[in-house]
Amino acid sequence: MIDQPSRAAHKENGNKNIRKINNNKTPIIIALVAILFIGLFTGYQLLAKKYSEEAVIKQFQSALISKDKDVLKELIVPADTRVKVNNQSLDALFSLIDNQPSLIQDIEDSLREEELGNNLFSIRMDGKHFGIFDRYVIDTLGYFITFNDPGVETTIYLNESEIGILDGSKETTEFGPFLAGNYTVKAAYKKDGKTNEDALTVTLTGTKATTEVALNIGSTEEKEEVKEKTVIKEVIREVPVSTGNSYYLLPHSSYSYLSYSDIAGFSKSELRLARNEIYARYGYIFQSDDLRAYFNSQDWYYPDSSYNGNLSSIEKHNVDFIKSYE
């Protein structure tokens, strides 16, 4: 039988052993917590770097060089959802770059500093990754092709894909918007049971937002002697003035400095609309009834009560420039 003092000594020794074990565990727990914290912090830093603006620019440049369509389809997210980024439009973009290799450097420069490069593409924030990291995407404005009425029902193809039919109901018909690139435009019509067609390459890039293609289809006997060949003449219109409710008066005023030739022929009211168009792109909510009615009629306009009126340096310059002529 163990006496009382021995039992107390035994209990004390047991408590000492427990304390010793606990004391040994404490540094281990602290070390594990530190490792976990370091791991989380390192992971956060790596992901922040992976999703950074600079990383997206480098990824975009690399994808352009390697012609990686899958990556480009993920990166290029136009604010104008009508611009399609698919295999066909990317092939057109690659063709443009193949003809102008310096474009890649120009694109990189303009992504880092809007005053540099050609402003063919821009970078913008579009949501979050995992609700934590800013998601950056590559934005671009679309380009349009306008055809005159040839007087004969004509089917228009872009890179062998039919995009529409000219039926003589309009003096001009506009197609687009398209991603920047080199496109093959083909016009085909039937006469006397025979299909006639012609094609040319149209380059969509820079500040030329609209390319006009004049179709001069032979309809007289004299032209029939020239094998009824369809003649397509490419005409570049520097500054298009939209006649519909879906496009911009000055499509390039958000990324390119304006000159007098851009606004030549604009009335006072058109200048006012063009100036406010720069703000409207951001969803500015107008107080004037006429401006509110006009921009609410535009398909691309989405009111945004959170927009604070901030503009880029190019946009500020263009606002002041237009205002000086109003």
Legacy VTK file of the C-alpha trace (Angstrom):
# vtk DataFile Version 3.0
C-alpha trace
ASCII
DATASET POLYDATA
POINTS 326 float
0.000 0.000 0.000
1.367 3.462 -1.030
1.407 5.981 1.776
0.118 9.545 1.409
3.500 11.302 0.890
4.477 8.850 -1.832
1.143 9.365 -3.590
1.612 13.163 -3.502
5.147 12.866 -4.851
3.940 10.584 -7.626
1.195 13.045 -8.563
3.630 15.954 -8.604
5.998 14.042 -10.873
3.069 13.331 -13.231
2.130 16.988 -13.367
5.747 17.916 -14.092
5.817 15.436 -16.981
2.569 16.900 -18.424
3.936 20.431 -18.137
7.135 19.316 -19.758
5.230 17.747 -22.674
3.092 20.884 -23.047
6.183 23.062 -22.939
7.718 20.943 -25.680
4.553 21.274 -27.817
4.384 25.061 -27.584
7.378 25.798 -29.854
6.089 23.248 -32.360
2.662 24.880 -32.502
4.241 28.319 -32.848
6.477 27.026 -35.636
3.511 25.454 -37.454
1.498 28.669 -37.185
4.476 30.654 -38.474
4.937 28.257 -41.393
1.232 28.467 -42.206
1.317 32.274 -42.061
4.416 32.443 -44.249
2.836 29.994 -46.701
-0.370 32.036 -46.908
1.532 35.292 -47.285
3.824 33.849 -49.958
0.858 32.362 -51.795
-0.947 35.690 -51.664
2.096 37.505 -53.041
2.529 34.976 -55.849
-1.134 35.158 -56.848
-1.128 38.967 -56.644
1.861 38.990 -58.985
0.241 36.420 -61.285
-2.905 38.530 -61.688
-1.193 41.919 -61.734
-1.578 44.420 -64.558
2.050 43.919 -65.563
1.643 40.132 -65.686
-1.400 40.442 -67.956
0.490 42.760 -70.324
3.384 40.294 -70.555
1.004 37.375 -71.036
-0.817 39.247 -73.791
2.422 40.154 -75.571
3.662 36.562 -75.349
0.362 35.228 -76.704
0.520 37.616 -79.662
4.050 36.490 -80.476
3.259 32.771 -80.141
-0.201 33.214 -81.747
-1.845 31.429 -78.835
-5.542 31.777 -79.654
-6.808 30.133 -76.474
-4.965 32.601 -74.246
-5.971 35.574 -76.389
-9.640 34.565 -76.252
-9.425 34.697 -72.461
-7.468 37.943 -72.291
-9.268 40.056 -74.905
-12.623 41.083 -73.442
-13.977 44.052 -75.414
-16.308 46.393 -73.545
-18.305 46.454 -76.775
-19.634 42.898 -76.694
-20.433 43.043 -80.415
-16.714 42.663 -81.172
-16.122 38.939 -81.577
-12.812 37.390 -80.586
-12.716 34.061 -82.395
-10.375 32.075 -84.639
-11.324 34.092 -87.710
-10.800 37.523 -86.135
-7.564 36.414 -84.469
-6.221 35.146 -87.807
-6.940 38.618 -89.213
-5.074 40.184 -86.289
-2.104 37.846 -86.812
-2.025 38.781 -90.491
-1.890 42.461 -89.541
0.983 41.827 -87.119
2.847 39.696 -89.664
2.743 42.656 -92.049
3.656 45.137 -89.329
5.873 43.332 -86.757
6.551 46.579 -84.878
2.897 46.583 -83.811
3.644 44.226 -80.929
6.044 46.729 -79.356
3.608 49.577 -80.053
0.816 47.612 -78.377
2.979 46.918 -75.328
3.985 50.584 -75.072
0.413 51.825 -75.250
-0.762 49.301 -72.646
1.822 50.634 -70.206
1.412 54.309 -71.103
-1.597 55.486 -73.096
0.306 58.393 -74.642
2.712 55.933 -76.269
2.166 53.339 -78.970
-0.855 53.099 -81.252
-3.580 52.541 -78.635
-4.900 49.585 -80.601
-5.563 47.841 -77.297
-6.010 49.056 -73.741
-6.099 47.383 -70.340
-8.958 47.688 -67.904
-10.145 46.170 -64.647
-13.038 43.733 -64.968
-14.125 42.202 -61.674
-12.091 40.119 -59.258
-10.271 36.808 -59.057
-11.591 34.810 -56.071
-13.185 38.043 -54.866
-9.736 39.296 -53.807
-7.423 40.093 -56.707
-8.228 42.671 -59.376
-8.963 41.016 -62.721
-7.354 42.818 -65.643
-8.413 42.220 -69.243
-7.418 43.589 -72.639
-9.965 45.910 -74.221
-10.253 47.152 -77.793
-12.624 49.237 -79.895
-14.266 47.684 -82.924
-13.866 48.711 -86.562
-16.566 49.018 -89.188
-16.830 48.479 -92.943
-19.388 50.480 -94.926
-20.600 49.452 -98.408
-22.468 51.616 -100.887
-25.557 50.326 -102.674
-24.333 48.596 -105.863
-27.801 48.509 -107.432
-27.702 44.725 -107.613
-28.400 42.252 -104.824
-24.924 41.441 -103.567
-23.683 39.013 -100.939
-20.777 40.227 -98.820
-18.210 37.856 -97.369
-15.523 38.552 -94.812
-12.724 35.972 -94.836
-15.056 33.564 -96.664
-17.829 33.944 -94.040
-21.038 35.605 -95.209
-21.774 38.738 -93.170
-24.777 40.137 -95.029
-26.602 40.976 -98.230
-26.929 44.353 -99.914
-30.477 44.441 -101.299
-30.698 48.046 -102.451
-32.909 49.138 -99.539
-30.229 51.504 -98.200
-27.736 53.850 -99.822
-25.019 52.519 -97.523
-24.847 49.511 -95.228
-22.429 49.215 -92.325
-21.104 45.955 -90.928
-19.175 45.482 -87.723
-17.675 46.029 -85.312
-14.690 43.801 -86.056
-11.404 43.168 -84.271
-8.419 44.979 -85.771
-6.760 43.016 -88.557
-6.352 42.316 -92.249
-9.581 40.968 -93.724
-10.429 39.667 -97.156
-13.673 41.238 -98.343
-15.522 39.561 -101.205
-18.629 40.755 -103.033
-20.668 38.316 -105.109
-23.761 38.878 -107.275
-25.623 37.019 -109.981
-26.467 38.231 -113.456
-27.834 36.211 -116.332
-27.414 33.091 -114.245
-23.718 33.755 -113.758
-22.044 34.559 -110.440
-19.620 37.454 -110.524
-17.320 38.313 -107.652
-14.262 40.259 -106.649
-12.213 40.606 -103.483
-9.612 42.749 -101.793
-7.842 42.999 -98.474
-9.134 45.625 -96.057
-6.924 46.708 -93.169
-8.747 47.723 -90.001
-6.440 49.458 -87.563
-5.394 52.774 -86.034
-7.739 55.733 -85.724
-9.583 54.910 -88.929
-12.702 53.528 -87.285
-14.621 53.027 -90.524
-13.499 51.824 -93.933
-15.777 52.580 -96.872
-15.857 50.075 -99.722
-17.433 51.346 -102.945
-18.927 48.610 -105.120
-19.071 49.564 -108.794
-20.825 46.633 -110.387
-21.006 46.694 -114.205
-24.552 46.978 -115.470
-24.171 48.583 -118.925
-23.298 46.867 -122.180
-19.933 48.596 -122.197
-19.090 47.185 -118.796
-20.355 43.757 -119.772
-17.655 43.700 -122.430
-15.154 43.941 -119.593
-16.442 40.560 -118.328
-18.813 42.216 -115.885
-16.034 42.452 -113.350
-16.983 43.789 -109.923
-14.638 46.600 -108.943
-14.129 47.271 -105.272
-12.489 50.508 -104.301
-11.283 51.035 -100.750
-11.750 54.497 -99.295
-10.647 55.409 -95.793
-12.888 57.805 -93.895
-10.819 59.369 -91.141
-13.702 60.409 -88.905
-17.050 58.689 -89.298
-20.260 60.386 -88.235
-22.795 57.771 -87.271
-26.301 58.021 -88.637
-27.713 55.284 -86.424
-28.248 54.844 -82.711
-25.529 52.293 -82.073
-22.225 53.985 -82.802
-19.991 56.861 -81.793
-19.660 60.297 -83.387
-15.911 60.174 -82.675
-15.041 56.492 -82.012
-11.366 57.219 -81.330
-11.764 60.216 -78.999
-11.096 58.024 -75.952
-7.639 56.884 -77.024
-6.291 59.235 -79.710
-5.677 62.990 -79.798
-8.144 64.786 -82.032
-7.240 67.269 -84.747
-9.322 69.799 -86.620
-9.852 67.395 -89.518
-11.633 65.074 -87.075
-14.374 67.602 -86.321
-14.495 69.521 -89.596
-18.083 69.838 -90.737
-19.573 69.198 -87.293
-22.392 71.532 -86.263
-22.448 73.164 -82.838
-24.921 70.600 -81.545
-22.843 67.715 -82.948
-19.722 69.089 -81.249
-21.618 69.188 -77.958
-22.706 65.586 -78.386
-19.196 64.492 -79.382
-17.705 66.196 -76.310
-20.198 64.596 -73.932
-19.798 61.265 -75.714
-16.408 60.978 -73.994
-18.132 61.046 -70.593
-21.012 58.875 -71.769
-18.644 55.974 -72.471
-18.152 55.722 -68.704
-21.888 55.850 -68.005
-22.051 59.470 -66.892
-25.648 60.385 -66.015
-26.576 63.655 -67.697
-28.821 66.324 -66.203
-29.793 67.951 -69.524
-32.912 66.383 -70.986
-31.613 66.418 -74.553
-28.283 64.785 -73.672
-29.985 62.206 -71.500
-32.448 61.352 -74.256
-29.727 61.132 -76.910
-27.362 58.864 -74.996
-30.164 56.694 -73.631
-30.953 55.937 -77.282
-27.428 54.600 -77.859
-27.025 50.826 -77.539
-23.558 51.178 -76.033
-24.571 53.599 -73.261
-25.013 52.167 -69.761
-25.710 54.710 -66.971
-23.350 54.354 -64.009
-24.149 56.428 -60.928
-20.751 55.557 -59.411
-18.758 57.258 -62.188
-17.013 60.324 -60.740
-16.153 62.106 -63.982
-12.469 61.159 -64.124
-10.870 61.113 -67.588
-7.531 60.095 -69.034
-5.132 62.805 -70.170
-6.051 62.138 -73.816
-9.753 62.400 -73.050
-9.280 65.637 -71.102
-7.345 67.099 -74.025
-10.082 66.083 -76.447
-12.853 67.545 -74.268
-11.037 70.892 -74.145
-10.228 70.710 -77.856
-13.846 70.104 -78.894
-15.092 72.762 -76.490
-12.790 75.349 -78.076
-14.742 74.980 -81.344
-18.265 74.876 -79.904
LINES 1 327
326 0 1 2 3 4 5 6 7 8 9 10 11 12 13 14 15 16 17 18 19 20 21 22 23 24 25 26 27 28 29 30 31 32 33 34 35 36 37 38 39 40 41 42 43 44 45 46 47 48 49 50 51 52 53 54 55 56 57 58 59 60 61 62 63 64 65 66 67 68 69 70 71 72 73 74 75 76 77 78 79 80 81 82 83 84 85 86 87 88 89 90 91 92 93 94 95 96 97 98 99 100 101 102 103 104 105 106 107 108 109 110 111 112 113 114 115 116 117 118 119 120 121 122 123 124 125 126 127 128 129 130 131 132 133 134 135 136 137 138 139 140 141 142 143 144 145 146 147 148 149 150 151 152 153 154 155 156 157 158 159 160 161 162 163 164 165 166 167 168 169 170 171 172 173 174 175 176 177 178 179 180 181 182 183 184 185 186 187 188 189 190 191 192 193 194 195 196 197 198 199 200 201 202 203 204 205 206 207 208 209 210 211 212 213 214 215 216 217 218 219 220 221 222 223 224 225 226 227 228 229 230 231 232 233 234 235 236 237 238 239 240 241 242 243 244 245 246 247 248 249 250 251 252 253 254 255 256 257 258 259 260 261 262 263 264 265 266 267 268 269 270 271 272 273 274 275 276 277 278 279 280 281 282 283 284 285 286 287 288 289 290 291 292 293 294 295 296 297 298 299 300 301 302 303 304 305 306 307 308 309 310 311 312 313 314 315 316 317 318 319 320 321 322 323 324 325
